[in-house]
Amino acid sequence: MTGWRVASALALHELVERARDRWVLMASGLFVLLSLGVSLYGRAAQDAQAAVTAPSVVTLSAFLVPLVALILGHDAVVGERERNTLGLLLSLPVRRFQVVLAKFVGRALALSFATVLGLAASALTLEPAHRATIAVLVGPTLLLGLSFLSLGVGLSCLVRRRVTAATLAVVTWFLLVFVYDLGLLLALVLTDGAIGQDTVAWLVLANPAGLYRAGLLLRLVGADQLAELGLTVAMPGAGLRAAIWAAWTILPLLLGTLHLSTRKAVHG
């Protein structure tokens, strides 16, 4: 129980520190302002406010939330290493996975607050009848943020310098959010459609950014309207979707913890 009490204190410390971090505050403010801008633009659509605003907020979140999450998590462990406090932290009566988990939980709470604040600001600018549509975005957006935050914390465990972690975070964001889908499209073109559409669809859904966009597109627009546009989105079942989200959220933390334990065994 002592280890978990220490881990809880570390998580609370992380949350307080992130609340004072000017970069976190700036990113949160930017997300709120952009969400407000999108919602105010959507108000001009009158009865179609939700139909205009919700897809725009999804697009905004799909680009901004992963970037904020990766930057938020990139220095979780390597920052302690550069300050020469990692050894002291690991000497506490707490296991390494509890330290990594505490780092993740504290930053996840800060990210969740910023995400909910941005979506709430967007919802409040709409008419009450349309706010429920924005509420639908909360859960998937939080899952998107947590998966990329886990990637950021995991990367932080693997490197020795904060600048390296920051570079890897930006490269990861660029690859998963931009290059991944373009790469699949290029593969389709180069193979003249030899890759099956089902295979491409599953590859898209294996990426948390793709799963987020596809899931909300289907939920907000509907399968019938997508079919009229010539688009089909075959979503996996709820259990498999949960497994994909869990894998992206848990595996990077486990790999990061394993790397810390291995380094300690080699150097200690």
C-alpha positions, 0 to 999 in steps of 0.5 A, spaced: 500 500 500 505 504 501 507 504 493 500 506 491 500 512 496 507 514 493 504 513 486 498 517 488 502 523 491 506 523 485 500 523 480 497 529 484 504 533 484 504 532 476 497 534 476 499 541 480 505 542 476 501 541 469 496 546 471 502 551 472 505 549 466 505 555 461 505 551 455 499 546 457 495 553 459 497 556 452 495 549 449 488 549 453 487 556 451 488 555 444 483 549 443 478 553 447 479 558 442 479 554 436 473 550 439 469 557 440 471 559 433 468 553 430 462 553 434 460 561 432 461 559 425 456 553 426 451 558 429 450 561 422 447 555 420 441 555 424 437 549 424 443 545 422 448 548 427 450 541 430 451 538 423 456 543 421 459 544 428 460 537 430 464 535 424 468 541 424 470 540 432 472 532 430 477 535 425 480 540 429 480 535 435 483 529 430 489 534 429 490 538 435 489 533 441 494 528 439 499 534 438 498 536 445 498 529 448 504 528 445 508 534 447 504 533 454 507 526 455 514 527 452 518 530 458 515 525 463 521 521 465 526 524 461 525 531 464 527 527 471 533 524 468 535 531 465 534 534 472 538 528 475 532 526 479 530 520 476 534 516 481 532 519 487 525 518 484 526 510 483 529 510 490 522 511 493 518 505 496 514 505 489 515 500 483 517 503 476 511 501 473 507 505 479 512 511 477 510 511 470 503 510 471 503 516 476 506 520 471 501 518 466 495 519 470 497 526 473 498 528 466 492 525 463 487 529 468 490 535 466 489 533 458 482 531 460 480 537 463 483 541 457 479 537 452 472 537 456 473 545 457 474 546 450 468 541 448 464 545 453 466 551 450 464 549 444 457 546 446 455 552 450 455 557 444 450 552 441 442 552 442 440 547 447 437 543 442 444 541 439 448 541 445 447 533 445 451 532 439 457 535 442 457 531 448 457 525 443 464 527 442 467 527 449 468 520 450 472 518 443 476 525 444 478 523 451 480 516 448 484 519 443 488 524 447 490 518 452 492 514 447 497 519 444 499 521 451 501 514 453 505 514 446 508 521 449 510 518 456 512 511 453 517 515 448 520 519 454 522 513 457 526 510 451 531 517 450 536 520 454 535 527 452 528 532 452 530 535 445 530 528 442 523 526 446 520 532 443 523 531 436 520 524 436 513 526 439 512 531 433 515 526 428 510 521 431 504 526 431 506 527 423 506 520 421 500 517 425 496 524 423 498 525 416 503 520 413 499 514 415 493 515 411 496 518 405 501 512 405 495 507 405 492 512 399 499 511 395 499 504 396 492 503 393 494 507 387 501 504 386 498 497 387 492 499 382 487 497 387 490 490 389 490 491 396 483 490 398 478 495 401 477 491 407 484 491 408 485 498 408 479 499 412 482 495 418 489 499 417 486 505 418 482 503 424 488 500 427 491 507 427 487 511 433 487 517 429 483 513 424 479 510 429 477 516 432 475 520 425 471 514 422 467 512 428 465 519 429 464 520 422 459 514 422 456 516 428 454 523 426 453 522 419 450 515 419 451 509 414 445 511 409 448 518 408 455 515 407 453 510 402 449 516 398 456 519 397 459 512 395 463 511 402 462 505 406 465 505 413 465 498 416 466 499 424 469 493 428 465 491 434 465 495 440 469 489 444 474 490 438 474 497 438 475 497 446 481 493 445 484 497 440 484 503 444 486 499 450 492 497 446 494 504 444 493 506 451 497 501 455 502 498 451 507 504 450 506 505 458 508 497 459 514 498 454 517 504 457 516 501 464 520 495 461 525 499 458 526 503 465 527 496 468 532 493 463 536 500 464 536 499 471 538 492 471 544 493 466 547 500 470 545 498 477 
